[in-house]
Amino acid sequence: MEKSGGRRVIPERVRVYDFVDKTLGKANPYGVYDTTANVGWVSVGVDHDTAEFAVETLRRWWEKMGLWL
């Protein structure tokens, strides 16, 4: 049982595999995690899962957070 103040909680079913949903599409997450500072950055794309997208994620992280480390 989860911490729920004594109530019984019914778990919600989730999709755990990376299958495309015809209605929702597919999300492509890329991220950076700094273990020293315990902070992270995630970009989520919905149209293409490409190396260009991964590099763009790193570039945006560097501009917003990496420069301040």
mmCIF file of the N, C-alpha and C atoms, coordinates in Angstrom:
data_MODEL
# 
_entry.id   MODEL 
# 
loop_
_atom_site.group_PDB 
_atom_site.id 
_atom_site.type_symbol 
_atom_site.label_atom_id 
_atom_site.label_alt_id 
_atom_site.label_comp_id 
_atom_site.label_asym_id 
_atom_site.label_entity_id 
_atom_site.label_seq_id 
_atom_site.pdbx_PDB_ins_code 
_atom_site.Cartn_x 
_atom_site.Cartn_y 
_atom_site.Cartn_z 
_atom_site.occupancy 
_atom_site.B_iso_or_equiv 
_atom_site.pdbx_formal_charge 
_atom_site.auth_seq_id 
_atom_site.auth_comp_id 
_atom_site.auth_asym_id 
_atom_site.auth_atom_id 
_atom_site.pdbx_PDB_model_num 
ATOM 1   N N  . MET A 1 1  ? 0.825  -1.191 0.000   1.00 0.00 ? 1  MET A N  1 
ATOM 2   C CA . MET A 1 1  ? 0.000  0.000  0.000   1.00 0.00 ? 1  MET A CA 1 
ATOM 3   C C  . MET A 1 1  ? 0.867  1.251  0.000   1.00 0.00 ? 1  MET A C  1 
ATOM 4   N N  . GLU A 1 2  ? 0.429  2.236  -0.717  1.00 0.00 ? 2  GLU A N  1 
ATOM 5   C CA . GLU A 1 2  ? 1.108  3.533  -0.776  1.00 0.00 ? 2  GLU A CA 1 
ATOM 6   C C  . GLU A 1 2  ? 0.758  4.339  0.465   1.00 0.00 ? 2  GLU A C  1 
ATOM 7   N N  . LYS A 1 3  ? 1.498  5.409  0.677   1.00 0.00 ? 3  LYS A N  1 
ATOM 8   C CA . LYS A 1 3  ? 1.139  6.333  1.748   1.00 0.00 ? 3  LYS A CA 1 
ATOM 9   C C  . LYS A 1 3  ? -0.109 7.076  1.307   1.00 0.00 ? 3  LYS A C  1 
ATOM 10  N N  . SER A 1 4  ? -1.226 6.722  1.893   1.00 0.00 ? 4  SER A N  1 
ATOM 11  C CA . SER A 1 4  ? -2.489 7.303  1.444   1.00 0.00 ? 4  SER A CA 1 
ATOM 12  C C  . SER A 1 4  ? -3.432 7.562  2.605   1.00 0.00 ? 4  SER A C  1 
ATOM 13  N N  . GLY A 1 5  ? -2.910 7.720  3.803   1.00 0.00 ? 5  GLY A N  1 
ATOM 14  C CA . GLY A 1 5  ? -3.779 7.993  4.941   1.00 0.00 ? 5  GLY A CA 1 
ATOM 15  C C  . GLY A 1 5  ? -4.688 6.833  5.274   1.00 0.00 ? 5  GLY A C  1 
ATOM 16  N N  . GLY A 1 6  ? -4.252 5.614  4.998   1.00 0.00 ? 6  GLY A N  1 
ATOM 17  C CA . GLY A 1 6  ? -5.044 4.438  5.316   1.00 0.00 ? 6  GLY A CA 1 
ATOM 18  C C  . GLY A 1 6  ? -6.007 3.997  4.238   1.00 0.00 ? 6  GLY A C  1 
ATOM 19  N N  . ARG A 1 7  ? -6.159 4.796  3.181   1.00 0.00 ? 7  ARG A N  1 
ATOM 20  C CA . ARG A 1 7  ? -7.063 4.417  2.093   1.00 0.00 ? 7  ARG A CA 1 
ATOM 21  C C  . ARG A 1 7  ? -6.369 3.413  1.173   1.00 0.00 ? 7  ARG A C  1 
ATOM 22  N N  . ARG A 1 8  ? -7.149 2.558  0.559   1.00 0.00 ? 8  ARG A N  1 
ATOM 23  C CA . ARG A 1 8  ? -6.603 1.637  -0.427  1.00 0.00 ? 8  ARG A CA 1 
ATOM 24  C C  . ARG A 1 8  ? -6.532 2.357  -1.771  1.00 0.00 ? 8  ARG A C  1 
ATOM 25  N N  . VAL A 1 9  ? -5.371 2.318  -2.413  1.00 0.00 ? 9  VAL A N  1 
ATOM 26  C CA . VAL A 1 9  ? -5.168 3.007  -3.678  1.00 0.00 ? 9  VAL A CA 1 
ATOM 27  C C  . VAL A 1 9  ? -5.081 1.981  -4.794  1.00 0.00 ? 9  VAL A C  1 
ATOM 28  N N  . ILE A 1 10 ? -5.845 2.199  -5.846  1.00 0.00 ? 10 ILE A N  1 
ATOM 29  C CA . ILE A 1 10 ? -5.809 1.324  -7.011  1.00 0.00 ? 10 ILE A CA 1 
ATOM 30  C C  . ILE A 1 10 ? -4.820 1.925  -8.000  1.00 0.00 ? 10 ILE A C  1 
ATOM 31  N N  . PRO A 1 11 ? -3.764 1.185  -8.368  1.00 0.00 ? 11 PRO A N  1 
ATOM 32  C CA . PRO A 1 11 ? -2.774 1.734  -9.296  1.00 0.00 ? 11 PRO A CA 1 
ATOM 33  C C  . PRO A 1 11 ? -3.380 2.019  -10.671 1.00 0.00 ? 11 PRO A C  1 
ATOM 34  N N  . GLU A 1 12 ? -2.887 3.069  -11.303 1.00 0.00 ? 12 GLU A N  1 
ATOM 35  C CA . GLU A 1 12 ? -3.337 3.446  -12.636 1.00 0.00 ? 12 GLU A CA 1 
ATOM 36  C C  . GLU A 1 12 ? -2.491 2.723  -13.677 1.00 0.00 ? 12 GLU A C  1 
ATOM 37  N N  . ARG A 1 13 ? -3.138 2.173  -14.700 1.00 0.00 ? 13 ARG A N  1 
ATOM 38  C CA . ARG A 1 13 ? -2.403 1.505  -15.773 1.00 0.00 ? 13 ARG A CA 1 
ATOM 39  C C  . ARG A 1 13 ? -1.686 2.545  -16.615 1.00 0.00 ? 13 ARG A C  1 
ATOM 40  N N  . VAL A 1 14 ? -0.436 2.270  -16.957 1.00 0.00 ? 14 VAL A N  1 
ATOM 41  C CA . VAL A 1 14 ? 0.352  3.175  -17.789 1.00 0.00 ? 14 VAL A CA 1 
ATOM 42  C C  . VAL A 1 14 ? 0.996  2.390  -18.921 1.00 0.00 ? 14 VAL A C  1 
ATOM 43  N N  . ARG A 1 15 ? 1.369  3.109  -19.970 1.00 0.00 ? 15 ARG A N  1 
ATOM 44  C CA . ARG A 1 15 ? 2.073  2.490  -21.091 1.00 0.00 ? 15 ARG A CA 1 
ATOM 45  C C  . ARG A 1 15 ? 3.561  2.556  -20.783 1.00 0.00 ? 15 ARG A C  1 
ATOM 46  N N  . VAL A 1 16 ? 4.192  1.404  -20.647 1.00 0.00 ? 16 VAL A N  1 
ATOM 47  C CA . VAL A 1 16 ? 5.597  1.380  -20.252 1.00 0.00 ? 16 VAL A CA 1 
ATOM 48  C C  . VAL A 1 16 ? 6.546  1.118  -21.413 1.00 0.00 ? 16 VAL A C  1 
ATOM 49  N N  . TYR A 1 17 ? 6.014  0.845  -22.588 1.00 0.00 ? 17 TYR A N  1 
ATOM 50  C CA . TYR A 1 17 ? 6.857  0.583  -23.738 1.00 0.00 ? 17 TYR A CA 1 
ATOM 51  C C  . TYR A 1 17 ? 6.780  1.743  -24.717 1.00 0.00 ? 17 TYR A C  1 
ATOM 52  N N  . ASP A 1 18 ? 7.761  1.855  -25.564 1.00 0.00 ? 18 ASP A N  1 
ATOM 53  C CA . ASP A 1 18 ? 7.870  2.967  -26.488 1.00 0.00 ? 18 ASP A CA 1 
ATOM 54  C C  . ASP A 1 18 ? 7.145  2.671  -27.799 1.00 0.00 ? 18 ASP A C  1 
ATOM 55  N N  . PHE A 1 19 ? 5.849  2.419  -27.707 1.00 0.00 ? 19 PHE A N  1 
ATOM 56  C CA . PHE A 1 19 ? 5.049  2.192  -28.892 1.00 0.00 ? 19 PHE A CA 1 
ATOM 57  C C  . PHE A 1 19 ? 4.344  3.488  -29.260 1.00 0.00 ? 19 PHE A C  1 
ATOM 58  N N  . VAL A 1 20 ? 4.208  3.717  -30.540 1.00 0.00 ? 20 VAL A N  1 
ATOM 59  C CA . VAL A 1 20 ? 3.513  4.910  -31.011 1.00 0.00 ? 20 VAL A CA 1 
ATOM 60  C C  . VAL A 1 20 ? 2.019  4.741  -30.766 1.00 0.00 ? 20 VAL A C  1 
ATOM 61  N N  . ASP A 1 21 ? 1.398  5.758  -30.200 1.00 0.00 ? 21 ASP A N  1 
ATOM 62  C CA . ASP A 1 21 ? -0.043 5.788  -30.015 1.00 0.00 ? 21 ASP A CA 1 
ATOM 63  C C  . ASP A 1 21 ? -0.622 6.586  -31.187 1.00 0.00 ? 21 ASP A C  1 
ATOM 64  N N  . LYS A 1 22 ? -1.574 6.025  -31.906 1.00 0.00 ? 22 LYS A N  1 
ATOM 65  C CA . LYS A 1 22 ? -2.110 6.690  -33.098 1.00 0.00 ? 22 LYS A CA 1 
ATOM 66  C C  . LYS A 1 22 ? -2.772 8.018  -32.775 1.00 0.00 ? 22 LYS A C  1 
ATOM 67  N N  . THR A 1 23 ? -3.299 8.168  -31.580 1.00 0.00 ? 23 THR A N  1 
ATOM 68  C CA . THR A 1 23 ? -3.949 9.412  -31.186 1.00 0.00 ? 23 THR A CA 1 
ATOM 69  C C  . THR A 1 23 ? -2.959 10.408 -30.608 1.00 0.00 ? 23 THR A C  1 
ATOM 70  N N  . LEU A 1 24 ? -2.074 9.943  -29.708 1.00 0.00 ? 24 LEU A N  1 
ATOM 71  C CA . LEU A 1 24 ? -1.169 10.839 -28.999 1.00 0.00 ? 24 LEU A CA 1 
ATOM 72  C C  . LEU A 1 24 ? 0.176  11.022 -29.685 1.00 0.00 ? 24 LEU A C  1 
ATOM 73  N N  . GLY A 1 25 ? 0.554  10.130 -30.570 1.00 0.00 ? 25 GLY A N  1 
ATOM 74  C CA . GLY A 1 25 ? 1.860  10.203 -31.217 1.00 0.00 ? 25 GLY A CA 1 
ATOM 75  C C  . GLY A 1 25 ? 2.933  9.578  -30.338 1.00 0.00 ? 25 GLY A C  1 
ATOM 76  N N  . LYS A 1 26 ? 4.157  10.048 -30.482 1.00 0.00 ? 26 LYS A N  1 
ATOM 77  C CA . LYS A 1 26 ? 5.280  9.499  -29.732 1.00 0.00 ? 26 LYS A CA 1 
ATOM 78  C C  . LYS A 1 26 ? 6.114  10.655 -29.187 1.00 0.00 ? 26 LYS A C  1 
ATOM 79  N N  . ALA A 1 27 ? 6.506  10.561 -27.935 1.00 0.00 ? 27 ALA A N  1 
ATOM 80  C CA . ALA A 1 27 ? 7.365  11.579 -27.331 1.00 0.00 ? 27 ALA A CA 1 
ATOM 81  C C  . ALA A 1 27 ? 8.797  11.071 -27.331 1.00 0.00 ? 27 ALA A C  1 
ATOM 82  N N  . ASN A 1 28 ? 9.732  11.963 -27.645 1.00 0.00 ? 28 ASN A N  1 
ATOM 83  C CA . ASN A 1 28 ? 11.148 11.626 -27.700 1.00 0.00 ? 28 ASN A CA 1 
ATOM 84  C C  . ASN A 1 28 ? 11.899 12.485 -26.688 1.00 0.00 ? 28 ASN A C  1 
ATOM 85  N N  . PRO A 1 29 ? 12.167 11.936 -25.485 1.00 0.00 ? 29 PRO A N  1 
ATOM 86  C CA . PRO A 1 29 ? 12.870 12.740 -24.480 1.00 0.00 ? 29 PRO A CA 1 
ATOM 87  C C  . PRO A 1 29 ? 14.383 12.601 -24.585 1.00 0.00 ? 29 PRO A C  1 
ATOM 88  N N  . TYR A 1 30 ? 15.071 13.709 -24.411 1.00 0.00 ? 30 TYR A N  1 
ATOM 89  C CA . TYR A 1 30 ? 16.527 13.730 -24.279 1.00 0.00 ? 30 TYR A CA 1 
ATOM 90  C C  . TYR A 1 30 ? 16.836 14.629 -23.106 1.00 0.00 ? 30 TYR A C  1 
ATOM 91  N N  . GLY A 1 31 ? 17.852 14.266 -22.320 1.00 0.00 ? 31 GLY A N  1 
ATOM 92  C CA . GLY A 1 31 ? 18.138 15.092 -21.169 1.00 0.00 ? 31 GLY A CA 1 
ATOM 93  C C  . GLY A 1 31 ? 19.576 15.030 -20.713 1.00 0.00 ? 31 GLY A C  1 
ATOM 94  N N  . VAL A 1 32 ? 19.882 15.931 -19.789 1.00 0.00 ? 32 VAL A N  1 
ATOM 95  C CA . VAL A 1 32 ? 21.184 16.039 -19.165 1.00 0.00 ? 32 VAL A CA 1 
ATOM 96  C C  . VAL A 1 32 ? 20.950 16.055 -17.665 1.00 0.00 ? 32 VAL A C  1 
ATOM 97  N N  . TYR A 1 33 ? 21.744 15.295 -16.908 1.00 0.00 ? 33 TYR A N  1 
ATOM 98  C CA . TYR A 1 33 ? 21.624 15.295 -15.454 1.00 0.00 ? 33 TYR A CA 1 
ATOM 99  C C  . TYR A 1 33 ? 22.995 15.513 -14.839 1.00 0.00 ? 33 TYR A C  1 
ATOM 100 N N  . ASP A 1 34 ? 23.109 16.516 -13.997 1.00 0.00 ? 34 ASP A N  1 
ATOM 101 C CA . ASP A 1 34 ? 24.353 16.832 -13.302 1.00 0.00 ? 34 ASP A CA 1 
ATOM 102 C C  . ASP A 1 34 ? 24.274 16.216 -11.908 1.00 0.00 ? 34 ASP A C  1 
ATOM 103 N N  . THR A 1 35 ? 25.016 15.141 -11.690 1.00 0.00 ? 35 THR A N  1 
ATOM 104 C CA . THR A 1 35 ? 24.953 14.439 -10.406 1.00 0.00 ? 35 THR A CA 1 
ATOM 105 C C  . THR A 1 35 ? 25.539 15.255 -9.267  1.00 0.00 ? 35 THR A C  1 
ATOM 106 N N  . THR A 1 36 ? 26.487 16.117 -9.548  1.00 0.00 ? 36 THR A N  1 
ATOM 107 C CA . THR A 1 36 ? 27.093 16.942 -8.501  1.00 0.00 ? 36 THR A CA 1 
ATOM 108 C C  . THR A 1 36 ? 26.112 17.982 -7.980  1.00 0.00 ? 36 THR A C  1 
ATOM 109 N N  . ALA A 1 37 ? 25.462 18.674 -8.880  1.00 0.00 ? 37 ALA A N  1 
ATOM 110 C CA . ALA A 1 37 ? 24.521 19.729 -8.492  1.00 0.00 ? 37 ALA A CA 1 
ATOM 111 C C  . ALA A 1 37 ? 23.103 19.203 -8.273  1.00 0.00 ? 37 ALA A C  1 
ATOM 112 N N  . ASN A 1 38 ? 22.837 17.937 -8.649  1.00 0.00 ? 38 ASN A N  1 
ATOM 113 C CA . ASN A 1 38 ? 21.524 17.312 -8.520  1.00 0.00 ? 38 ASN A CA 1 
ATOM 114 C C  . ASN A 1 38 ? 20.449 18.111 -9.268  1.00 0.00 ? 38 ASN A C  1 
ATOM 115 N N  . VAL A 1 39 ? 20.767 18.500 -10.491 1.00 0.00 ? 39 VAL A N  1 
ATOM 116 C CA . VAL A 1 39 ? 19.818 19.208 -11.341 1.00 0.00 ? 39 VAL A CA 1 
ATOM 117 C C  . VAL A 1 39 ? 19.804 18.562 -12.719 1.00 0.00 ? 39 VAL A C  1 
ATOM 118 N N  . GLY A 1 40 ? 18.719 18.741 -13.428 1.00 0.00 ? 40 GLY A N  1 
ATOM 119 C CA . GLY A 1 40 ? 18.613 18.144 -14.749 1.00 0.00 ? 40 GLY A CA 1 
ATOM 120 C C  . GLY A 1 40 ? 17.877 19.026 -15.722 1.00 0.00 ? 40 GLY A C  1 
ATOM 121 N N  . TRP A 1 41 ? 17.935 18.619 -16.986 1.00 0.00 ? 41 TRP A N  1 
ATOM 122 C CA . TRP A 1 41 ? 17.282 19.334 -18.080 1.00 0.00 ? 41 TRP A CA 1 
ATOM 123 C C  . TRP A 1 41 ? 16.754 18.280 -19.038 1.00 0.00 ? 41 TRP A C  1 
ATOM 124 N N  . VAL A 1 42 ? 15.492 18.399 -19.413 1.00 0.00 ? 42 VAL A N  1 
ATOM 125 C CA . VAL A 1 42 ? 14.903 17.452 -20.358 1.00 0.00 ? 42 VAL A CA 1 
ATOM 126 C C  . VAL A 1 42 ? 14.183 18.237 -21.446 1.00 0.00 ? 42 VAL A C  1 
ATOM 127 N N  . SER A 1 43 ? 14.418 17.842 -22.680 1.00 0.00 ? 43 SER A N  1 
ATOM 128 C CA . SER A 1 43 ? 13.663 18.370 -23.818 1.00 0.00 ? 43 SER A CA 1 
ATOM 129 C C  . SER A 1 43 ? 12.846 17.209 -24.372 1.00 0.00 ? 43 SER A C  1 
ATOM 130 N N  . VAL A 1 44 ? 11.620 17.492 -24.746 1.00 0.00 ? 44 VAL A N  1 
ATOM 131 C CA . VAL A 1 44 ? 10.749 16.455 -25.294 1.00 0.00 ? 44 VAL A CA 1 
ATOM 132 C C  . VAL A 1 44 ? 10.281 16.905 -26.666 1.00 0.00 ? 44 VAL A C  1 
ATOM 133 N N  . GLY A 1 45 ? 10.604 16.102 -27.672 1.00 0.00 ? 45 GLY A N  1 
ATOM 134 C CA . GLY A 1 45 ? 10.163 16.377 -29.030 1.00 0.00 ? 45 GLY A CA 1 
ATOM 135 C C  . GLY A 1 45 ? 9.057  15.413 -29.415 1.00 0.00 ? 45 GLY A C  1 
ATOM 136 N N  . VAL A 1 46 ? 8.249  15.799 -30.371 1.00 0.00 ? 46 VAL A N  1 
ATOM 137 C CA . VAL A 1 46 ? 7.146  14.940 -30.778 1.00 0.00 ? 46 VAL A CA 1 
ATOM 138 C C  . VAL A 1 46 ? 7.136  14.623 -32.264 1.00 0.00 ? 46 VAL A C  1 
ATOM 139 N N  . ASP A 1 47 ? 8.122  15.131 -33.022 1.00 0.00 ? 47 ASP A N  1 
ATOM 140 C CA . ASP A 1 47 ? 8.054  14.846 -34.447 1.00 0.00 ? 47 ASP A CA 1 
ATOM 141 C C  . ASP A 1 47 ? 9.222  14.006 -34.961 1.00 0.00 ? 47 ASP A C  1 
ATOM 142 N N  . HIS A 1 48 ? 10.451 14.219 -34.476 1.00 0.00 ? 48 HIS A N  1 
ATOM 143 C CA . HIS A 1 48 ? 11.579 13.450 -34.983 1.00 0.00 ? 48 HIS A CA 1 
ATOM 144 C C  . HIS A 1 48 ? 12.527 13.068 -33.853 1.00 0.00 ? 48 HIS A C  1 
ATOM 145 N N  . ASP A 1 49 ? 12.967 11.836 -33.869 1.00 0.00 ? 49 ASP A N  1 
ATOM 146 C CA . ASP A 1 49 ? 13.937 11.328 -32.901 1.00 0.00 ? 49 ASP A CA 1 
ATOM 147 C C  . ASP A 1 49 ? 15.278 11.255 -33.632 1.00 0.00 ? 49 ASP A C  1 
ATOM 148 N N  . THR A 1 50 ? 16.015 12.384 -33.653 1.00 0.00 ? 50 THR A N  1 
ATOM 149 C CA . THR A 1 50 ? 17.220 12.454 -34.464 1.00 0.00 ? 50 THR A CA 1 
ATOM 150 C C  . THR A 1 50 ? 18.416 12.900 -33.638 1.00 0.00 ? 50 THR A C  1 
ATOM 151 N N  . ALA A 1 51 ? 19.595 12.707 -34.180 1.00 0.00 ? 51 ALA A N  1 
ATOM 152 C CA . ALA A 1 51 ? 20.817 13.199 -33.548 1.00 0.00 ? 51 ALA A CA 1 
ATOM 153 C C  . ALA A 1 51 ? 20.781 14.721 -33.469 1.00 0.00 ? 51 ALA A C  1 
ATOM 154 N N  . GLU A 1 52 ? 20.208 15.362 -34.465 1.00 0.00 ? 52 GLU A N  1 
ATOM 155 C CA . GLU A 1 52 ? 20.093 16.824 -34.457 1.00 0.00 ? 52 GLU A CA 1 
ATOM 156 C C  . GLU A 1 52 ? 19.293 17.294 -33.240 1.00 0.00 ? 52 GLU A C  1 
ATOM 157 N N  . PHE A 1 53 ? 18.222 16.583 -32.925 1.00 0.00 ? 53 PHE A N  1 
ATOM 158 C CA . PHE A 1 53 ? 17.399 16.931 -31.761 1.00 0.00 ? 53 PHE A CA 1 
ATOM 159 C C  . PHE A 1 53 ? 18.192 16.739 -30.469 1.00 0.00 ? 53 PHE A C  1 
ATOM 160 N N  . ALA A 1 54 ? 18.965 15.663 -30.382 1.00 0.00 ? 54 ALA A N  1 
ATOM 161 C CA . ALA A 1 54 ? 19.782 15.421 -29.187 1.00 0.00 ? 54 ALA A CA 1 
ATOM 162 C C  . ALA A 1 54 ? 20.819 16.525 -29.011 1.00 0.00 ? 54 ALA A C  1 
ATOM 163 N N  . VAL A 1 55 ? 21.470 16.930 -30.085 1.00 0.00 ? 55 VAL A N  1 
ATOM 164 C CA . VAL A 1 55 ? 22.466 18.002 -30.019 1.00 0.00 ? 55 VAL A CA 1 
ATOM 165 C C  . VAL A 1 55 ? 21.806 19.322 -29.641 1.00 0.00 ? 55 VAL A C  1 
ATOM 166 N N  . GLU A 1 56 ? 20.629 19.587 -30.163 1.00 0.00 ? 56 GLU A N  1 
ATOM 167 C CA . GLU A 1 56 ? 19.895 20.811 -29.826 1.00 0.00 ? 56 GLU A CA 1 
ATOM 168 C C  . GLU A 1 56 ? 19.549 20.834 -28.335 1.00 0.00 ? 56 GLU A C  1 
ATOM 169 N N  . THR A 1 57 ? 19.209 19.678 -27.779 1.00 0.00 ? 57 THR A N  1 
ATOM 170 C CA . THR A 1 57 ? 18.951 19.588 -26.345 1.00 0.00 ? 57 THR A CA 1 
ATOM 171 C C  . THR A 1 57 ? 20.187 19.986 -25.551 1.00 0.00 ? 57 THR A C  1 
ATOM 172 N N  . LEU A 1 58 ? 21.335 19.451 -25.936 1.00 0.00 ? 58 LEU A N  1 
ATOM 173 C CA . LEU A 1 58 ? 22.578 19.804 -25.248 1.00 0.00 ? 58 LEU A CA 1 
ATOM 174 C C  . LEU A 1 58 ? 22.899 21.286 -25.396 1.00 0.00 ? 58 LEU A C  1 
ATOM 175 N N  . ARG A 1 59 ? 22.695 21.846 -26.574 1.00 0.00 ? 59 ARG A N  1 
ATOM 176 C CA . ARG A 1 59 ? 22.959 23.268 -26.795 1.00 0.00 ? 59 ARG A CA 1 
ATOM 177 C C  . ARG A 1 59 ? 22.087 24.138 -25.899 1.00 0.00 ? 59 ARG A C  1 
ATOM 178 N N  . ARG A 1 60 ? 20.798 23.812 -25.836 1.00 0.00 ? 60 ARG A N  1 
ATOM 179 C CA . ARG A 1 60 ? 19.885 24.602 -25.005 1.00 0.00 ? 60 ARG A CA 1 
ATOM 180 C C  . ARG A 1 60 ? 20.238 24.470 -23.526 1.00 0.00 ? 60 ARG A C  1 
ATOM 181 N N  . TRP A 1 61 ? 20.597 23.254 -23.109 1.00 0.00 ? 61 TRP A N  1 
ATOM 182 C CA . TRP A 1 61 ? 21.016 23.060 -21.719 1.00 0.00 ? 61 TRP A CA 1 
ATOM 183 C C  . TRP A 1 61 ? 22.239 23.925 -21.425 1.00 0.00 ? 61 TRP A C  1 
ATOM 184 N N  . TRP A 1 62 ? 23.220 23.907 -22.311 1.00 0.00 ? 62 TRP A N  1 
ATOM 185 C CA . TRP A 1 62 ? 24.441 24.669 -22.084 1.00 0.00 ? 62 TRP A CA 1 
ATOM 186 C C  . TRP A 1 62 ? 24.143 26.165 -21.963 1.00 0.00 ? 62 TRP A C  1 
ATOM 187 N N  . GLU A 1 63 ? 23.282 26.689 -22.840 1.00 0.00 ? 63 GLU A N  1 
ATOM 188 C CA . GLU A 1 63 ? 22.947 28.108 -22.803 1.00 0.00 ? 63 GLU A CA 1 
ATOM 189 C C  . GLU A 1 63 ? 22.170 28.494 -21.550 1.00 0.00 ? 63 GLU A C  1 
ATOM 190 N N  . LYS A 1 64 ? 21.264 27.619 -21.080 1.00 0.00 ? 64 LYS A N  1 
ATOM 191 C CA . LYS A 1 64 ? 20.402 27.958 -19.938 1.00 0.00 ? 64 LYS A CA 1 
ATOM 192 C C  . LYS A 1 64 ? 21.020 27.588 -18.595 1.00 0.00 ? 64 LYS A C  1 
ATOM 193 N N  . MET A 1 65 ? 21.789 26.476 -18.532 1.00 0.00 ? 65 MET A N  1 
ATOM 194 C CA . MET A 1 65 ? 22.266 25.999 -17.241 1.00 0.00 ? 65 MET A CA 1 
ATOM 195 C C  . MET A 1 65 ? 23.766 25.724 -17.202 1.00 0.00 ? 65 MET A C  1 
ATOM 196 N N  . GLY A 1 66 ? 24.316 25.190 -18.266 1.00 0.00 ? 66 GLY A N  1 
ATOM 197 C CA . GLY A 1 66 ? 25.696 24.737 -18.271 1.00 0.00 ? 66 GLY A CA 1 
ATOM 198 C C  . GLY A 1 66 ? 26.724 25.840 -18.054 1.00 0.00 ? 66 GLY A C  1 
ATOM 199 N N  . LEU A 1 67 ? 26.448 27.007 -18.573 1.00 0.00 ? 67 LEU A N  1 
ATOM 200 C CA . LEU A 1 67 ? 27.374 28.125 -18.423 1.00 0.00 ? 67 LEU A CA 1 
ATOM 201 C C  . LEU A 1 67 ? 27.548 28.542 -16.968 1.00 0.00 ? 67 LEU A C  1 
ATOM 202 N N  . TRP A 1 68 ? 26.555 28.238 -16.150 1.00 0.00 ? 68 TRP A N  1 
ATOM 203 C CA . TRP A 1 68 ? 26.570 28.685 -14.738 1.00 0.00 ? 68 TRP A CA 1 
ATOM 204 C C  . TRP A 1 68 ? 27.220 27.684 -13.814 1.00 0.00 ? 68 TRP A C  1 
ATOM 205 N N  . LEU A 1 69 ? 27.654 26.549 -14.322 1.00 0.00 ? 69 LEU A N  1 
ATOM 206 C CA . LEU A 1 69 ? 28.279 25.536 -13.453 1.00 0.00 ? 69 LEU A CA 1 
ATOM 207 C C  . LEU A 1 69 ? 29.686 25.914 -13.095 1.00 0.00 ? 69 LEU A C  1 
# 
